[in-house]
Each structure stands twice: as C-alpha cells, then as structure tokens.
Amino acid sequence: MRKGYTTGSCAAAAAKAATAILYRTLLQVDAPFPPETGFIIEIPLPYHGRLRLMAEMVEQDQESVTCQVIKDGGDDPDNTHGLAIEVKASVAAKGIHITGGQGVGRLTRPGLALPVGEAAINPIPQKMIREAVSEVLPKDKGVHLVVTVPEGEKKAPATLNPKLGITGGISILGTTGLVYPMSEEAFKHSLESQIDLALQAGHHTLLLTPGRMGQRTLEELGAPAEAIIVISNFIGHMLDQCRKKGVKQVLLWGHIGKLVKMAGGIFHSHSKIADGRREIMVAHGAIVGLPQPLLQRLLNANTAEEAVMVLEKAGEYTLLEHLANVAAQKGTERFQGPVEVVFTNLQGQALAWSDGAKKGSVGSWNIPLQSLELDQEQENT
C-alpha cells in the first residue's frame, strides 16, 4: 500500500521553499529560479532519511513569500488528504519563529502536547520545520513563518479536533513525517508477519506497542528489536494471532489513551470504532473509592492525558495501576495466557504498570527482564 506524508512534512517543505525563495538561496530545487510552477523541495525526516515533495509558490511581495504543499495521505483514509498547507515567510532579525494562522486550530483545553492557547502545530512538526528551514536560512538571519490551511476550518469537524478542544482548524501533526495506511484489512494482516519473524528469532515473549514511538522507546531500553511488534489499533487481532502462533507471554506497552480501553473490554483502539476512555476511568475510579467531585473532573477531562493531570494534581496514583491491572486481566482472558500492561504518556514515559510488569527493570523503566529474554550480562548492565 502507498504511504503518504503528514501535514507536518507539508508544512516543513512549504516553510523551506518559502524561506529559500525569500533569501534567494533556492537549494535542492529541480527548477529554474524563480520557480513559475511546481518544484521539488527536499526535507529531512525526524528519525532517518529524507523526503522529496512538490511545492508551489502562491504569493510573493517585497516583504514575504508564501509557498504551499498539497497534503497526500497515500492509501490511508485521511480526512486532510488534498488540503493545501501554506507557509508565509518574512524576514526576522534572527532565529526561526513559527506560528499558526488561518485554518490551523488553537488549543483551548489542557492535556495535549502543547500549552493552552498555542497553535496546534505539534512539537515534532515544529522540529521538522526548524531543521528544514535551517538548511536554507543564511547564517545570522532570521525568519517569521506563519502556517495556514485555507480549508482547515471547514475540514476540522471531520477530525477529532472539536472533541479535543482544538478550535478554528486542523492540527499540524506527524511523528515520522510519513502516513502509514492503518485501516485497511490488508494492512492488518501484514502486521502478523512480525510475529512470525519474532518466533523465528527465538522470542516467545513479545512486546506489543501501538506505534513507532513505543517501538523506539523499547529499543532504547534494550529490548530485542525482533521481539517488538507494532500493532497499530488492532490489539485484539494481534493478541489472537499471538495465541494462534504459539507466543507464550505478551507485554503491551503504549499510550494510556489507547491501552486503557482494554480495561473496558475494547480491543480495537481507533476512536471511530470505540472510545469510552473517560467512562472506564470514572467507573474504576468509583471502585477504588475516589470522591465524587474528583470523578466528575475525570469525566469532564478532554483527553486521557488531562485525566492523568487531574489525578496527579489530586495526589491520587492508585487508579492508574488499578486500570493497568484490569487491562492486563482483560488481555490475559483474550490471549488465554499471561499479559502485562505498561501505560505511557505522549512522550513515551511510563505512567503505570500492571503487577507482573513491575518485576525487574530495563533502563529506568520497570518492565520484566525475564520477559525481554536478555542474557545475564545484559541484565547486569
């Protein structure tokens, strides 16, 4: 299936193109200067590799240049596919200054990756923009960059932004710069091959994680790369396949907003299939005896991250570990074998562990060494 590229990649390419034209340094462009039609711009990706995108100059005057890149979601059913992501570059004294304009949402509630009031340009896309622009920005010069999405406000209701309290447009997102098709049946089945490779490598305890951030974190903690299985939203399907293929034990490691759904018996974590995160947290909060006002604040929380902030502010930490244990129990019932669970935040840092996941440690995180099948020398290290 064909990959696409994120709104973050589009913004980075448009920003680099606009800055390059503004300062007459048009680098890595396969067209005469100034470009009259589309031209190729190349950007670095967050973790490895580079990406070549088609950019267009929209407007130019004595003070600024505006370029755009058209979003392509590949074979993923992407609500932002086809949108124009524009960036206006104007001269600044020094540094790279990024803000959001028309069609880029703004945060109105806490619990996301940015402060309330900020434009919804996530940290990794901001980093991508800075790295791309730095390749063409003359030394000791600066640039103001305004990211706009002309059709963003119209498209926003088809995204999760209204539910997340992001108003006025879409978000500029992406952790890898690329869009991987996540919703097709063929993609779901293609994930199964990871299990076969892990078993062939001799691993019978597997580490299942929804995305590439979890994969990278586990690798950094010393987990064998072959034992780490990216499962996307298909928790139940991948647990079923692990059971059928003879896996002995599973550790699920991922963001609390996805994995907490397991505590409610939800094994497909895409928000369009099922949600119930707040309701699950409130129901189990009542079981562990949290007071009614705190339960109400949890129910009003916009995201799982905000719910964690509510609990931390109240000094209540038992609920998260209780939920991790309930999720592990539900997973064990589905898998018909031992399952442990670690909840993380948006930065990939562990928040809570099921009881079995507290045995031993890898790096600074409490996950069972015996489940990672490390030898004694690695364990001592």
ABEGO torsion letter per residue (X at the ends): XBBBBBAAAAAAAAAAAAAAAAAGABBGBBBBOBBABBBBBBBBBAABEBBBBBBBBABBBAABBBBBBBBBAEABBBAABGBBBBBBBBBBABEBBBBBBBGBBBBABBGBABBBGBBBBBAAAAAAAAAAAAAABBBGBBBBBBBBBAAAAAAAAABAAAAAGBBGEBBBBEAAGBBBBAABAAAAAAAAAAAAAAAAAGBABBBBBABAAAAAAAAAAGBBAAABBBAEABAAAAAAAAAAAGBABBBBBBBAAAAAAAAAGBABABAAABBGAAAAAAAAAAAAGBBAAAAAAAAABABAAAAAAAAAAAGBAAAAAAAAAAAAAAAAAAAGBBBBBBBBBAAGBBABBBAAAABEBBEABBBBAAAAGBBAAAAAX
